[in-house]
């Protein structure tokens, strides 16, 4: 066996493997002996089939498999031993003719190798990068208190209609004379929220309405661009909406008004657990404590984004083997075609550049990701999912269970690994670079993230 590597322009490599018969002969013979032990030929007992018959039926495929395995093993061993930073996978070179394995050895295989560009990205105390400290002020705490109070609120009955009230009533289709239409649509206990009506003159018909009042309105005019809304209200198929364009009477049988939960001990217990906090001050302090942890995670995420932008600018535009990378990309997206490759190539290169930079930073600072780090990323995601519903006092055992469920899905693992790398890298780099710390409100921070 002979193997050589040419890399004249540093990014387009040609790896050539020449295979002799001795390189694969032993493996072929072993494979054929195994076939013979298991072969079932008419007229022969198992294991007694003549080797000539075995070679005739299985010889070519065994030879092909052995050669392919040998070439693959040697190719990746050479790349690893010589520390070639390969991008994607090797592709059979278009410059060399395919080998005819039915002929005698030697066989020469050539592979195009995309090699990562050479660059250096060091970070130290001379590099100044922004870090945003999100302020936990009274206004932000007030919003959290209001959110918890709203989530624990409920509807109470009222006598007259106010903005955002929910109504229940009997809905009847009217004829041109304003009487109940014979065979028309009738819906009992129809739920309606006038605040959601799109047209003002229809919405105003409900102003000042009281329990028992009868309102005449036109559902099709109230929701002129939303047949789904009309069909849901009238409990008919969407295709039938055009058949019911006239007025309807609506007699209000119930008015429900949403009331936020009082900011009291019952609310405190529902958010943080029985007697975990006592009094509004402790409640607000506990909220502030949780916000600081949550917002620090957001700040760290923004810091990694800023590190990326800083490093990309510092490294500048890198030269890639574009033609070869597009071939690799097309090979992995055959069903999507060349148009997909052309429209997504630039973004893929941008992501690849950051990946290479991050690899270099991770190696420079000896960052390693353990199973515990991946689990913590899954827990972080689980806590965020619960927090979306205002559930901040979830026992750790439930967080653990949720994380383990997420980890069972293979498609989640890479994301958790990347998150763990970002988290550990960010923690290290905050102590390496010079932080340009800035105080910022949550609203301004969110605007910054939208840019």
C-alpha positions as CSV (number, residue, x, y, z in Angstrom):
1,X,0.0,0.0,0.0
2,X,1.2,3.5,-0.8
3,X,-0.5,6.7,0.2
4,X,0.3,10.3,-0.7
5,X,-1.2,13.7,-0.1
6,X,-0.9,16.8,-2.3
7,X,-2.0,20.2,-1.0
8,X,-0.4,22.9,-3.2
9,X,-2.8,25.7,-2.4
10,X,-3.4,24.7,1.3
11,X,-7.1,24.3,0.9
12,X,-7.6,21.8,-1.9
13,X,-6.1,18.4,-1.1
14,X,-5.7,15.3,-3.2
15,X,-5.1,12.1,-1.3
16,X,-4.1,9.1,-3.3
17,X,-4.2,5.5,-2.1
18,X,-2.6,2.6,-4.1
19,X,-3.7,-0.8,-3.0
20,X,-1.8,-4.0,-3.6
21,X,-3.3,-7.5,-3.5
22,X,-1.5,-8.3,-0.3
23,X,-3.4,-5.4,1.4
24,X,-6.8,-7.1,1.1
25,X,-6.1,-10.8,0.3
26,X,-6.1,-12.1,3.8
27,X,-9.4,-10.3,4.6
28,X,-11.1,-11.7,1.5
29,X,-10.0,-15.3,2.4
30,X,-11.3,-14.9,5.9
31,X,-14.6,-13.6,4.6
32,X,-15.0,-16.4,2.1
33,X,-14.2,-19.0,4.9
34,X,-17.0,-17.5,7.0
35,X,-19.4,-17.7,4.0
36,X,-18.4,-21.3,3.6
37,X,-19.3,-22.2,7.2
38,X,-22.8,-20.7,6.7
39,X,-23.5,-21.4,3.0
40,X,-26.5,-23.6,2.2
41,X,-25.9,-25.3,-1.2
42,X,-28.1,-28.1,-2.5
43,X,-26.2,-31.4,-2.3
44,X,-23.7,-30.3,0.2
45,X,-23.7,-30.4,4.0
46,X,-23.1,-27.0,5.8
47,X,-19.4,-26.2,5.9
48,X,-18.6,-28.7,3.1
49,X,-19.3,-26.6,0.1
50,X,-16.3,-26.5,-2.2
51,X,-14.4,-23.2,-1.9
52,X,-14.5,-22.9,-5.7
53,X,-18.3,-22.5,-5.6
54,X,-18.0,-20.0,-2.7
55,X,-15.4,-17.9,-4.6
56,X,-17.5,-18.0,-7.8
57,X,-20.6,-16.7,-6.0
58,X,-19.2,-14.4,-3.4
59,X,-15.6,-13.7,-4.4
60,X,-16.1,-10.4,-6.3
61,X,-18.3,-8.8,-3.6
62,X,-16.0,-10.0,-0.8
63,X,-13.1,-8.5,-2.7
64,X,-14.9,-5.2,-3.2
65,X,-16.0,-4.9,0.4
66,X,-12.4,-5.7,1.7
67,X,-10.8,-3.1,-0.6
68,X,-13.4,-0.4,0.3
69,X,-12.9,-1.0,4.0
70,X,-9.1,-1.0,3.7
71,X,-9.1,2.2,1.7
72,X,-11.5,3.9,4.1
73,X,-9.5,2.8,7.1
74,X,-6.2,4.0,5.6
75,X,-7.6,7.3,4.4
76,X,-9.0,8.3,7.8
77,X,-5.9,7.0,9.6
78,X,-3.7,9.1,7.4
79,X,-5.8,12.2,7.9
80,X,-5.8,11.7,11.7
81,X,-2.1,10.8,12.0
82,X,-1.1,13.9,9.9
83,X,-3.6,16.2,11.6
84,X,-5.2,17.3,8.4
85,X,-8.2,19.5,9.3
86,X,-10.6,18.1,6.8
87,X,-13.9,19.8,6.1
88,X,-16.9,17.5,5.3
89,X,-16.0,14.1,3.9
90,X,-13.6,12.9,1.2
91,X,-15.1,12.7,-2.4
92,X,-13.8,10.5,-5.2
93,X,-11.6,12.8,-7.3
94,X,-13.2,13.8,-10.7
95,X,-9.7,14.0,-12.1
96,X,-9.0,10.2,-11.8
97,X,-10.7,7.4,-13.7
98,X,-12.8,4.9,-11.6
99,X,-10.9,1.6,-10.9
100,X,-12.0,-1.7,-12.4
101,X,-11.8,-4.1,-9.5
102,X,-12.4,-7.1,-11.8
103,X,-8.8,-6.6,-13.1
104,X,-5.7,-7.6,-11.1
105,X,-4.2,-5.2,-8.5
106,X,-2.7,-2.7,-8.0
107,X,-5.6,-0.2,-7.8
108,X,-5.2,3.5,-7.3
109,X,-7.9,5.6,-5.7
110,X,-7.9,9.4,-5.5
111,X,-9.9,11.6,-3.2
112,X,-10.5,15.3,-3.1
113,X,-10.1,16.7,0.4
114,X,-11.4,20.1,1.5
115,X,-8.9,21.5,4.0
116,X,-9.7,24.2,6.5
117,X,-7.9,27.5,5.9
118,X,-5.1,28.4,8.2
119,X,-5.7,31.3,10.6
120,X,-5.0,32.3,14.2
121,X,-7.5,33.8,16.6
122,X,-6.1,34.6,20.1
123,X,-8.1,36.4,22.7
124,X,-6.5,38.1,25.8
125,X,-6.8,41.1,28.0
126,X,-6.0,43.5,25.1
127,X,-9.3,42.5,23.5
128,X,-12.3,44.6,24.7
129,X,-15.7,43.0,24.2
130,X,-19.1,44.3,25.4
131,X,-20.9,42.6,28.3
132,X,-24.5,43.7,29.1
133,X,-25.7,43.6,32.7
134,X,-29.5,43.6,32.5
135,X,-30.9,45.8,35.3
136,X,-33.5,44.2,37.6
137,X,-35.4,47.3,38.7
138,X,-38.8,47.8,40.3
139,X,-40.5,48.2,37.0
140,X,-39.3,44.8,35.8
141,X,-40.3,43.2,39.1
142,X,-43.7,44.9,38.9
143,X,-44.2,43.2,35.5
144,X,-43.4,39.8,36.9
145,X,-45.7,40.3,39.8
146,X,-48.5,41.3,37.4
147,X,-47.7,38.3,35.2
148,X,-48.0,35.9,38.2
149,X,-51.2,37.6,39.4
150,X,-52.7,37.3,35.9
151,X,-51.8,33.7,35.5
152,X,-53.5,32.9,38.8
153,X,-56.6,35.0,38.1
154,X,-60.1,33.9,37.2
155,X,-63.3,35.1,35.7
156,X,-66.1,36.6,37.9
157,X,-69.7,37.3,37.0
158,X,-70.6,41.0,36.3
159,X,-73.8,42.9,35.5
160,X,-72.6,45.2,32.8
161,X,-70.1,45.0,30.0
162,X,-66.6,46.5,30.1
163,X,-63.7,46.3,27.8
164,X,-62.2,42.8,27.7
165,X,-65.2,41.1,29.3
166,X,-66.3,37.7,28.0
167,X,-70.0,37.3,27.1
168,X,-72.3,34.3,26.8
169,X,-75.6,34.6,25.0
170,X,-78.2,33.2,22.7
171,X,-77.5,34.0,19.0
172,X,-80.3,34.0,16.5
173,X,-80.2,34.7,12.8
174,X,-82.7,37.4,11.7
175,X,-84.7,37.9,8.5
176,X,-85.0,41.1,6.6
177,X,-87.8,42.3,8.8
178,X,-85.7,41.8,12.0
179,X,-87.5,38.7,13.1
180,X,-86.0,35.3,14.0
181,X,-85.4,33.6,10.6
182,X,-87.3,30.4,10.1
183,X,-84.7,27.6,9.8
184,X,-81.9,30.1,10.5
185,X,-78.8,29.6,12.7
186,X,-79.5,29.5,16.4
187,X,-76.6,29.1,18.9
188,X,-77.2,28.9,22.6
189,X,-74.5,30.0,25.1
190,X,-72.4,31.5,22.2
191,X,-69.2,32.9,23.6
192,X,-68.2,36.4,22.3
193,X,-65.5,38.9,23.3
194,X,-66.5,42.2,21.7
195,X,-62.9,43.5,22.3
196,X,-61.8,41.2,19.5
197,X,-64.3,42.5,16.9
198,X,-62.3,44.1,14.1
199,X,-64.8,46.8,12.9
200,X,-65.5,49.7,15.2
201,X,-69.2,50.3,14.4
202,X,-69.9,46.7,15.2
203,X,-67.8,46.7,18.3
204,X,-69.5,49.9,19.6
205,X,-72.9,48.2,19.6
206,X,-71.9,46.4,22.8
207,X,-70.9,49.6,24.7
208,X,-72.8,49.9,28.0
209,X,-74.6,46.5,27.4
210,X,-76.1,44.9,30.5
211,X,-77.1,41.4,31.5
212,X,-80.3,40.4,29.6
213,X,-79.8,43.1,26.8
214,X,-80.4,42.1,23.2
215,X,-77.8,43.4,20.7
216,X,-78.4,43.3,17.0
217,X,-75.1,43.0,15.0
218,X,-73.7,41.4,11.8
219,X,-71.0,38.7,12.4
220,X,-69.8,38.9,8.8
221,X,-69.3,42.7,9.0
222,X,-67.8,42.3,12.4
223,X,-65.1,39.9,11.1
224,X,-64.9,40.9,7.4
225,X,-61.6,39.1,6.7
226,X,-61.9,36.1,9.0
227,X,-64.4,33.5,7.9
228,X,-62.9,31.1,10.4
229,X,-63.9,33.5,13.3
230,X,-67.5,33.7,11.9
231,X,-67.8,29.9,11.3
232,X,-66.6,29.3,14.9
233,X,-69.1,31.7,16.4
234,X,-72.0,30.4,14.3
235,X,-70.9,26.8,14.6
236,X,-71.1,26.2,10.9
237,X,-68.7,25.0,8.2
238,X,-66.4,27.7,6.9
239,X,-67.7,27.1,3.4
240,X,-71.2,28.0,4.6
241,X,-70.3,31.5,5.9
242,X,-71.3,33.2,2.7
243,X,-74.9,31.9,3.2
244,X,-75.3,33.9,6.4
245,X,-74.4,37.5,5.7
246,X,-77.4,39.2,7.5
247,X,-77.9,40.5,11.1
248,X,-78.1,38.3,14.2
249,X,-79.6,39.0,17.6
250,X,-77.5,38.3,20.6
251,X,-79.2,38.2,24.1
252,X,-76.6,38.4,26.8
253,X,-77.1,35.7,29.4
254,X,-73.8,36.0,31.2
255,X,-71.0,38.5,31.6
256,X,-67.7,37.3,32.9
257,X,-64.9,39.7,33.9
258,X,-61.3,38.6,34.4
259,X,-59.8,39.5,37.8
260,X,-56.2,39.2,38.6
261,X,-55.3,37.3,41.7
262,X,-54.6,39.5,44.7
263,X,-51.0,39.9,45.7
264,X,-51.3,37.9,48.9
265,X,-49.9,34.8,50.6
266,X,-52.0,32.4,48.5
267,X,-50.3,33.9,45.4
268,X,-46.8,33.6,47.0
269,X,-47.4,30.0,47.9
270,X,-48.7,29.1,44.4
271,X,-45.5,30.6,42.8
272,X,-42.8,29.5,45.2
273,X,-44.3,26.8,47.3
274,X,-46.0,26.8,50.7
275,X,-44.4,29.4,53.1
276,X,-41.3,29.7,50.9
277,X,-41.7,33.4,51.2
278,X,-43.8,35.5,53.6
279,X,-44.9,39.0,52.7
280,X,-44.8,41.0,49.5
281,X,-41.2,42.2,50.1
282,X,-39.8,38.6,50.3
283,X,-42.0,37.8,47.3
284,X,-40.4,40.6,45.3
285,X,-36.9,39.8,46.5
286,X,-37.4,36.2,45.4
287,X,-38.6,37.3,42.0
288,X,-35.5,39.5,41.7
289,X,-33.2,36.7,42.6
290,X,-34.7,34.4,39.9
291,X,-34.6,37.2,37.4
292,X,-30.9,37.8,38.0
293,X,-30.1,34.2,37.3
294,X,-32.3,34.1,34.2
295,X,-31.1,37.4,32.9
296,X,-27.4,36.5,33.5
297,X,-28.0,33.5,31.2
298,X,-29.3,36.0,28.6
299,X,-26.4,38.3,29.1
300,X,-23.9,35.4,28.7
301,X,-25.7,34.3,25.4
302,X,-25.3,37.9,24.1
303,X,-21.7,37.9,25.2
304,X,-21.0,34.8,23.0
305,X,-22.7,36.4,20.1
306,X,-20.5,39.5,20.6
307,X,-17.4,37.3,20.9
308,X,-18.4,35.7,17.6
309,X,-18.8,39.0,15.9
310,X,-15.5,40.3,17.3
311,X,-13.6,37.2,16.2
312,X,-15.1,37.1,12.8
313,X,-14.0,40.7,12.2
314,X,-10.6,39.9,13.6
315,X,-10.1,36.9,11.4
316,X,-11.5,38.6,8.3
317,X,-12.6,36.8,5.1
318,X,-11.1,33.3,4.9
319,X,-10.4,31.4,1.7
320,X,-12.3,28.2,1.3
321,X,-12.2,25.5,-1.5
322,X,-15.6,26.7,-2.6
323,X,-16.1,24.3,-5.6
324,X,-15.3,21.3,-3.5
325,X,-17.4,22.4,-0.6
326,X,-20.3,22.9,-2.9
327,X,-19.8,19.4,-4.3
328,X,-19.8,18.0,-0.7
329,X,-22.9,20.1,0.2
330,X,-24.7,18.8,-2.9
331,X,-23.7,15.2,-2.1
332,X,-25.4,15.6,1.2
333,X,-28.5,17.3,-0.2
334,X,-29.1,15.5,-3.5
335,X,-32.9,15.7,-3.2
336,X,-32.7,19.5,-2.9
337,X,-30.5,20.1,-5.8
338,X,-27.9,22.8,-6.9
339,X,-30.3,25.7,-6.3
340,X,-30.5,24.8,-2.6
341,X,-26.7,24.7,-2.5
342,X,-26.3,28.1,-4.2
343,X,-28.8,29.8,-2.0
344,X,-27.5,28.4,1.3
345,X,-23.8,28.2,0.6
346,X,-22.9,31.7,1.9
347,X,-24.6,31.2,5.2
348,X,-23.1,27.7,5.6
349,X,-19.6,29.2,5.2
350,X,-20.4,31.9,7.8
351,X,-21.4,29.1,10.2
352,X,-18.4,27.1,9.3
353,X,-16.1,30.0,10.0
354,X,-17.5,30.5,13.5
355,X,-17.3,26.7,14.1
356,X,-13.6,26.7,13.2
357,X,-12.9,29.8,15.4
358,X,-14.8,28.3,18.3
359,X,-12.8,25.0,17.9
360,X,-9.6,27.0,18.1
361,X,-10.8,28.9,21.2
362,X,-12.0,25.7,22.9
363,X,-8.6,24.0,22.3
364,X,-6.6,27.0,23.4
365,X,-8.4,27.1,26.7
366,X,-8.6,23.3,27.2
367,X,-12.4,23.3,27.5
368,X,-13.9,19.9,27.7
369,X,-17.6,19.0,27.8
370,X,-18.6,16.2,30.1
371,X,-22.0,14.3,30.3
372,X,-22.8,16.5,33.3
373,X,-22.5,19.6,31.2
374,X,-24.8,18.2,28.6
375,X,-27.3,17.3,31.3
376,X,-27.2,20.8,32.7
377,X,-28.0,22.2,29.2
378,X,-31.0,20.0,29.1
379,X,-32.0,21.1,32.6
380,X,-31.6,24.7,31.5
381,X,-34.0,24.1,28.6
382,X,-36.5,22.3,30.9
383,X,-36.5,25.2,33.4
384,X,-37.1,27.7,30.6
385,X,-40.0,25.7,29.3
386,X,-41.6,25.6,32.8
387,X,-40.9,29.3,33.3
388,X,-42.8,30.2,30.1
389,X,-45.9,29.1,32.1
390,X,-44.9,31.0,35.3
391,X,-43.8,27.8,37.0
392,X,-40.7,28.7,38.8
393,X,-40.8,26.4,41.9
394,X,-40.5,23.1,40.1
395,X,-38.8,20.5,42.3
396,X,-35.4,19.5,41.0
397,X,-36.5,15.9,40.5
398,X,-39.0,17.0,37.9
399,X,-36.4,19.2,36.2
400,X,-34.2,16.1,36.1
401,X,-37.0,13.9,34.6
402,X,-37.8,16.5,32.0
403,X,-34.1,16.8,31.0
404,X,-33.7,13.1,30.7
405,X,-36.7,12.9,28.4
406,X,-35.2,15.6,26.2
407,X,-31.9,13.7,26.1
408,X,-33.6,10.5,24.8
409,X,-34.2,12.3,21.5
410,X,-31.0,12.0,19.4
411,X,-31.8,15.2,17.5
412,X,-31.6,17.2,20.7
413,X,-28.1,16.1,21.7
414,X,-26.0,18.3,19.3
415,X,-27.9,21.4,20.4
416,X,-27.2,20.6,24.1
417,X,-23.5,19.9,23.4
418,X,-23.2,23.3,21.6
419,X,-25.0,25.1,24.4
420,X,-22.6,23.4,27.0
421,X,-19.6,24.5,24.9
422,X,-20.9,28.1,24.6
423,X,-21.6,28.2,28.4
424,X,-18.2,27.0,29.4
425,X,-16.4,29.0,26.7
426,X,-18.3,32.2,27.8
427,X,-17.4,31.6,31.4
428,X,-13.7,31.3,30.6
429,X,-13.5,34.2,28.1
430,X,-15.2,36.6,30.6
431,X,-12.0,36.2,32.7
432,X,-9.7,36.4,29.7
433,X,-10.8,39.4,27.7
434,X,-11.4,42.9,29.0
435,X,-15.1,43.3,29.5
436,X,-16.7,46.6,28.4
437,X,-19.6,46.3,30.9
438,X,-22.8,48.2,30.2
439,X,-26.0,48.5,32.3
440,X,-29.1,48.1,30.2
441,X,-32.9,47.7,30.8
442,X,-34.6,44.5,29.7
443,X,-36.6,46.3,27.1
444,X,-33.5,47.9,25.5
445,X,-31.7,44.5,25.7
446,X,-34.5,42.8,23.8
447,X,-34.4,45.6,21.2
448,X,-30.7,45.0,20.9
449,X,-31.3,41.2,20.4
450,X,-33.7,42.0,17.6
451,X,-31.2,44.0,15.6
